[in-house]
Amino acid sequence: MDREVLKQIIMDQLKYRSPKNFYRRTVTETIQRFENDPNIVILSGIRRCGKSTIQRMLQFDLLNVNNESGYYFNFDDERLVKFQIVDFQLLLEVFVELFGDQPRFYFDEIQNIEGWERFVRRLYEQGKKIYVTGSNARLLSKELGTHLTGRYIQLEVFPLSLFEIIQHQYPEAISKKALSTTDVGMILRHFSNYLKNGGIPEYVEFEKTEYLKDLLEGILYRDIIVRYKVQDEKALRETVYYLASNIGKEFSYTNLAKTVGIGSPHTIANYCNYLEQCYLCFFICRYSHSLQKQIQSNKKCYMIDPALIRVIGFHVSEDRGRLLENVVFLHLRMKMKEIYFHKDKKECDFIVREGNRIVQAIQVTTGLSNSEVKNREIEGLMEAIRAYDLQEGIILTENENDIIEIDEFRISVIPIWKWLLFNNL
């Protein structure tokens, strides 16, 4: 790697401008707890969810508050296509030449460089504080587990949540002890926008469909097709298209393989794994006490962002119920919950496991005004409550509050927006 080219890249990357419409992110508070901790801080998440912005703002905050500077370098740059592990030493020399000795390093999309963890370990052992971002969970975990075990804290970054959007656009609602009619109306307005526009920061601001399509192309081509040497690009794209069109519906690898014209269910399983490692899709299993039965059971897919579902998938009409279900899943996933679905004679959308036991059962529906829908949701929830020895369950709706008591059991009916904003699980 040429020294002068590296200098040019470093100086170009210094020209970063913080976004005018910056959203405060809840993960930032967690990151700040580790400022004086020697551990490497790893931020992982889907492309363009805000990892780089969080990292740069953290760098500027430390500079302004503690007068602590640091080196920043983004490895997601086409000029670095020939960058190899031996070039890290040159990069370090150039940093010191340009800025002197600094205590902190900020590396963006570092997993693009094979062997990066060895260089980061060397810096760690020299007492440097290191912040790293990456958009592939498998690559990060594999490399971290090999060379950096016990030396890092890994935090996941998601697109903007409803809480972060409301906190930015209507902050007074978050701090109030009681909400007025106007408050509720404004929250419902923002909630509807969230279901439509999701939480990818730049799309929330500009609402350009091309932006989401470009994001998808980057994930499929750069993060999957090139990295994993996928031969059948058409089958991969049709898999994503199918999953986005069938959010929250059961599928098997065998049937999906037939649908997209692939002979091997194993290939579909690999595709799903790639999509999950890139944070585009998430998959949950039907719960069973047998791990083997869980692995062999049908799966359900949810996606990282409501707007991506709308742009990628095929929907004859707006399936609002599935979108609501996806939003609830994302909230549980952001809270690092272990999530399954229940199915026996009836079905329950989500059950949450902690340790060895199921601790929560949740149904999601647009509303309970239809008696047939109400009976179906209650029956599915009650079957799960009894199956896992729970005392209560939750039905999340668009905007209904109620308490339903059946025998000694209690069902709380809660508006989804209220659960998202004020329930800390």
Secondary structure, 3 states (H helix, E strand, C coil): CCHHHHHHHHHHHCCCCCCCCCCCCHHHHHHHCCCCCCCEEEEECCCCCCHHHHHHHHHHHHHHHHCCCEEEEECCCHHHCCCCCCHHHHHHHHHHHHHCCCCEEEEECHHHCCCHHHHHHHHHHCCCEEEEEECCHHHHHHHHHHHCCCCEEEEECCCCCHHHHHHHHCCHHHHCCCCCHHHHHHHHHHHHHHHHHCCCHHHHHHCCHHHHHHHHHHHHHHHHHHCCCCCCHHHHHHHHHHHHHCCCCEECHHHHHHHHCCCCHHHHHHHHHHHHHCCCEEEEEECCCCHHHHHHCCEEEEECCHHHHHHHCCCCCCCHHHHHHHHHHHHHHHCCCEEEEEECCCEEEEEEEECCEEEEEEEECCCCCCHHHHHHHHHHHHHHHHHCCCCEEEEEECCCCEEEEECCEEEEEEEHHHHHHHCCC
